[in-house]
Amino acid sequence: MSETGMQKHSGATKRFLSCGFLLPFIRIARPDNWFKNVFMVAGVVLAYFFQFNFARTPAGGGPGSFIIALVSLCLVASGNYVINGILDAPTDRHHPVKKFRPIPSGEVSLAVAYAEWILLIALGLLLALLLNQAFFWTSVALFIMGLVYNVPPLRSKEYPYVDVLTESVNNPIRLLLGWFIVLPHELPPLSLVMVFWMMGAFFMASKRLAEYRTIGSPEVARAYRSSFRHYNEHRLLLSMFFYASFAALMLGIFITHYRVELILMVPLLAGFLTYYLSVTLKMDSTAQNPEKLYREKGLMWYLLLCMAVFVFLMFMDIPSVGKIFNLQTPETMQLWKIR
């Protein structure tokens, strides 16, 4: 190859690898949504708590395992975001902002997007297989829920309430992924799984409400999302109250059976949900794009406070709390076994 040809080839390679070329492919994978994987960290913390009470040698959960698990989760989640973007492209063209996304705007072809989807899912599941079977099959469940939510004929996102409940299942799945890094042969308490599911439903319904209020036109909202043919502000607020109430009841069961010290966190958690609702009700709320919630500085500091208090109360025994409320944590906490 001539020197001129080599220079042209080198220039083409640089352009191919440049951020400008890769940016649309990165955008459809939505790495800015990876912050949701913090629920996996909660699973790790909770598993270590139960393991600590059993006073035995850790089954897993070293730094290396956690890094592999986190990368695996991010890849599978991004694969689900890609298939979501592919199948949502026709309706996204009716959204005032989402119509500028790479697929509906034509920046990324469908063939290349499908290839990216397959690659992300394959790499994510391959890494999951390196950890343990429980983690792998839970990762498969995360992938399947992406299909249930997005792919016809099921495409659960088209149905009111079903859309919120099926999308929010990903929260307890993330909890399980974190749990299985540490305790791959046991399951967490069902009450804890339900708390994460219903809390996720509350946040997802908040997103729907913020979207509906931002669009402003019922006709445009219905063209953008089928579930908005049923949803309105009143119904979405009622559903949020249901999810929050359900989560609170399940949390009460978990606290009384496993960790009475967490009673001290209940007012803090109630304040966080109230704060989140206030953010949701703002015009053009960031709740419709959870990846942008970092802009809500007060909410983020409040979240960090909640996380710090949660970890502290999980591992710090305060016997007086049980005495005040006439509750006693069982000495041995039996978990379900995976046979």
VOGU-3710 file (C-alpha; in Angstrom, 3 decimals, decimal comma):
1> msetgmqkhs> 0,000/0,000/0,000  1,325/3,457/-0,898  2,136/6,022/1,771  -0,840/8,109/0,672  -3,088/5,050/0,883  -1,785/4,197/4,321  -2,456/7,740/5,509  -6,019/7,563/4,181  -6,521/4,173/5,842  -5,136/5,502/9,132
11> gatkrflscg> -7,391/8,547/8,929  -10,426/6,366/8,275  -9,534/4,145/11,232  -9,219/7,155/13,520  -12,581/8,465/12,359  -14,113/5,007/12,940  -12,772/4,903/16,468  -13,520/8,524/17,202  -16,046/9,405/19,875  -18,211/11,096/17,249
21> fllpfiriar> -18,660/7,857/15,340  -19,152/5,633/18,382  -21,347/8,040/20,330  -24,709/6,924/18,803  -23,893/3,277/19,609  -22,940/4,211/23,154  -26,080/6,291/23,539  -28,469/3,462/22,594  -26,760/1,273/25,228  -27,600/4,011/27,794
31> pdnwfknvfm> -24,611/3,723/30,143  -26,048/6,715/32,007  -28,734/4,302/33,281  -26,191/2,030/34,942  -26,677/3,912/38,209  -29,789/1,728/38,693  -27,424/-1,155/39,350  -26,902/0,279/42,832  -29,662/-2,166/43,821  -27,107/-4,944/43,296
41> vagvvlayff> -24,901/-3,311/45,941  -27,837/-3,485/48,360  -28,055/-7,224/47,685  -24,359/-7,630/48,526  -24,726/-5,697/51,795  -27,802/-7,683/52,844  -26,180/-11,016/51,998  -23,118/-10,137/54,059  -25,411/-9,252/56,948  -27,101/-12,657/56,889
51> qfnfartpag> -23,778/-14,407/56,350  -22,312/-12,497/59,298  -25,097/-13,756/61,538  -24,431/-17,323/60,441  -20,761/-16,775/61,343  -19,275/-18,845/58,547  -16,671/-18,547/55,845  -17,799/-16,352/52,915  -19,070/-18,312/49,916  -18,072/-15,552/47,539
61> ggpgsfiial> -18,281/-11,816/47,124  -14,618/-10,864/46,745  -13,662/-7,682/44,879  -12,917/-9,627/41,694  -16,308/-11,340/41,724  -18,072/-8,052/42,351  -16,347/-6,346/39,412  -17,188/-9,214/37,042  -20,782/-9,202/38,286  -21,128/-5,451/37,856
71> vslclvasgn> -19,763/-5,515/34,300  -22,022/-8,468/33,447  -25,091/-6,687/34,815  -24,276/-3,470/32,962  -23,866/-5,338/29,668  -27,134/-7,272/29,966  -28,996/-4,142/31,074  -27,565/-2,225/28,108  -28,656/-5,047/25,808  -32,200/-4,599/27,121
81> yvingildap> -31,970/-0,846/26,527  -30,867/-1,442/22,938  -33,816/-3,738/22,123  -36,060/-1,210/23,847  -34,731/1,539/21,592  -35,148/-0,601/18,478  -38,762/-1,547/19,123  -39,743/1,852/20,548  -38,378/3,807/17,581  -41,745/4,116/15,738
91> tdrhhpvkkf> -43,523/5,574/18,788  -40,503/7,583/19,979  -40,948/9,704/16,851  -44,107/11,098/18,517  -42,202/12,167/21,643  -40,934/15,768/21,781  -37,473/14,685/23,022  -37,068/10,965/22,304  -37,537/11,510/18,571  -33,924/12,758/18,548
101> rpipsgevsl> -32,548/9,450/19,847  -30,086/7,670/17,493  -32,482/5,022/16,134  -35,666/7,059/15,490  -33,539/9,898/14,073  -31,740/7,509/11,693  -28,226/7,830/13,143  -28,055/4,069/13,770  -29,483/1,490/11,365  -31,694/-1,293/12,699
111> avayaewill> -29,323/-4,019/11,447  -26,359/-2,579/13,360  -28,515/-1,994/16,448  -29,653/-5,644/16,452  -26,012/-6,737/16,166  -25,100/-4,553/19,143  -27,978/-6,043/21,139  -26,830/-9,623/20,491  -23,210/-8,763/21,317  -24,048/-7,043/24,618
121> ialglllall> -26,318/-9,854/25,806  -23,836/-12,570/24,792  -20,917/-10,887/26,570  -22,986/-10,164/29,677  -24,242/-13,738/30,034  -20,781/-15,139/29,345  -19,360/-13,132/32,233  -22,286/-14,203/34,431  -21,446/-17,826/33,702  -17,969/-17,250/35,146
131> lnqaffwtsv> -19,426/-16,565/38,600  -21,987/-19,202/39,590  -25,166/-20,826/38,304  -27,508/-18,776/40,487  -26,018/-15,526/39,204  -26,115/-16,780/35,605  -29,773/-17,840/35,665  -30,781/-14,614/37,377  -28,992/-12,731/34,579  -30,969/-14,829/32,099
141> alfimglvyn> -34,133/-13,754/33,944  -33,101/-10,107/33,512  -32,655/-10,723/29,783  -36,041/-12,490/29,539  -37,795/-9,622/31,322  -36,327/-7,311/28,675  -38,023/-9,466/26,043  -41,316/-9,599/27,957  -41,342/-5,837/28,345  -40,375/-4,948/24,781
151> vpplrskeyp> -41,001/-7,713/22,258  -44,407/-8,522/20,677  -46,699/-10,322/21,147  -46,238/-9,896/24,913  -44,762/-6,366/24,947  -46,049/-5,722/28,450  -45,148/-2,033/28,256  -48,312/-1,500/26,220  -50,633/-2,409/29,100  -51,401/-0,090/32,029
161> yvdvltesvn> -50,106/-1,222/35,432  -48,653/-4,380/33,844  -46,007/-2,145/32,255  -44,931/-0,757/35,629  -44,993/-4,103/37,419  -43,001/-5,987/34,766  -40,391/-3,248/34,346  -39,927/-2,889/38,115  -39,270/-6,645/38,473  -35,735/-5,701/37,399
171> npirlllgwf> -35,186/-4,150/40,847  -35,507/-7,404/42,842  -33,546/-9,135/40,057  -30,680/-6,714/40,702  -31,048/-7,412/44,419  -30,759/-11,151/43,742  -27,703/-10,657/41,549  -25,909/-8,881/44,378  -27,098/-11,477/46,881  -25,875/-14,409/44,753
181> ivlphelppl> -22,356/-12,977/44,569  -22,111/-13,710/48,299  -24,690/-16,465/48,964  -25,213/-18,392/45,715  -26,985/-21,318/47,415  -29,611/-19,430/49,415  -32,470/-17,041/48,712  -33,245/-13,785/50,542  -36,487/-13,355/52,517  -39,554/-12,959/50,303
191> slvmvfwmmg> -40,598/-9,822/52,192  -37,303/-8,185/51,173  -37,805/-9,126/47,523  -41,309/-7,640/47,620  -40,001/-4,391/49,131  -37,604/-3,939/46,222  -40,292/-4,819/43,676  -42,874/-2,392/45,035  -40,334/0,395/45,544  -39,293/-0,071/41,931
201> affmaskrla> -42,948/0,126/40,897  -43,303/3,401/42,808  -40,334/4,898/40,951  -41,542/3,605/37,574  -45,052/5,003/38,120  -43,399/8,297/39,082  -41,597/8,248/35,748  -44,879/7,664/33,914  -46,515/10,543/35,785  -43,635/12,910/35,005
211> eyrtigspev> -43,738/11,888/31,317  -47,491/12,425/31,127  -47,281/15,871/32,701  -44,390/16,925/30,460  -46,098/15,853/27,230  -49,088/17,926/28,265  -51,431/16,630/25,563  -53,459/13,432/26,128  -53,617/12,861/22,363  -49,853/13,081/21,931
221> arayrssfrh> -49,335/10,929/25,040  -51,573/8,185/23,612  -49,708/8,231/20,302  -46,410/7,929/22,168  -47,373/5,166/24,626  -50,403/2,845/24,475  -50,756/2,673/28,262  -51,465/6,412/28,285  -54,834/5,620/26,713  -55,780/4,558/30,234
231> ynehrlllsm> -53,395/6,487/32,450  -53,981/10,016/33,654  -52,510/12,010/36,534  -55,189/10,871/38,976  -54,777/7,161/38,218  -50,999/7,315/38,264  -50,973/9,050/41,655  -53,327/6,420/43,063  -51,105/3,625/41,759  -48,054/5,278/43,352
241> ffyasfaalm> -49,871/5,353/46,692  -50,662/1,636/46,314  -47,057/0,692/45,516  -45,638/2,784/48,363  -48,153/1,324/50,843  -47,426/-2,236/49,713  -43,677/-1,634/50,039  -44,118/-0,180/53,525  -46,114/-3,216/54,707  -43,508/-5,628/53,336
251> lgifithyrv> -40,740/-3,588/54,948  -42,563/-3,833/58,263  -42,641/-7,634/57,946  -38,932/-7,735/57,143  -38,037/-5,423/60,041  -40,023/-7,314/62,657  -38,653/-10,691/61,562  -35,043/-9,876/60,772  -33,757/-6,455/61,847  -35,706/-4,380/64,360
261> elilmvplla> -33,040/-1,642/64,306  -34,323/-0,602/60,857  -37,411/0,865/62,562  -35,238/3,928/63,182  -34,927/4,397/59,427  -38,669/4,385/58,668  -39,183/8,182/59,063  -36,115/8,797/56,899  -37,425/6,498/54,168  -40,898/8,077/54,296
271> gfltyylsvt> -39,239/11,472/53,887  -37,288/10,237/50,865  -40,439/9,000/49,105  -42,143/12,319/49,850  -39,128/14,211/48,485  -39,161/12,047/45,365  -42,856/12,760/44,839  -42,191/16,484/45,080  -39,514/16,118/42,377  -41,948/14,119/40,236
281> lkmdstaqnp> -44,581/16,848/40,419  -42,241/19,542/39,106  -42,859/20,684/35,550  -40,499/18,955/33,123  -39,406/16,781/36,049  -36,123/14,877/35,969  -38,096/11,863/37,257  -39,073/11,113/33,654  -35,360/10,535/32,943  -33,972/8,864/36,089
291> eklyrekglm> -30,442/8,979/34,649  -30,609/12,760/35,129  -31,645/12,668/38,775  -28,091/13,578/39,744  -29,146/17,154/38,968  -31,406/17,030/42,019  -28,588/17,677/44,484  -30,810/17,660/47,553  -32,358/14,333/46,593  -28,937/12,789/45,951
301> wylllcmavf> -27,580/13,890/49,337  -30,733/12,544/50,973  -30,244/9,210/49,161  -26,636/8,977/50,361  -27,800/9,660/53,910  -30,410/6,892/53,636  -27,818/4,439/52,323  -25,346/5,285/55,099  -27,988/4,925/57,823  -29,196/1,655/56,277
311> vflmfmdips> -25,725/0,084/56,318  -25,099/1,351/59,862  -28,362/-0,078/61,211  -27,865/-3,416/59,455  -24,662/-4,097/61,366  -25,025/-2,083/64,585  -27,014/-3,810/67,314  -29,240/-1,465/69,362  -31,119/-3,716/71,843  -33,139/-0,807/73,264
321> vgkifnlqtp> -35,069/-0,513/69,973  -36,482/-4,006/70,349  -37,379/-3,338/73,985  -39,214/-0,101/73,183  -41,332/-1,773/70,491  -41,566/-5,104/72,331  -39,843/-6,928/69,474  -36,986/-9,391/69,422  -34,930/-10,436/66,408  -34,617/-14,248/66,124
331> etmqlwkir> -31,123/-15,496/66,883  -31,126/-17,828/63,863  -32,523/-16,522/60,584  -33,471/-19,381/58,291  -33,180/-18,639/54,588  -34,603/-20,643/51,719  -32,173/-23,111/50,227  -31,538/-23,594/46,520  -31,614/-27,357/45,984
//
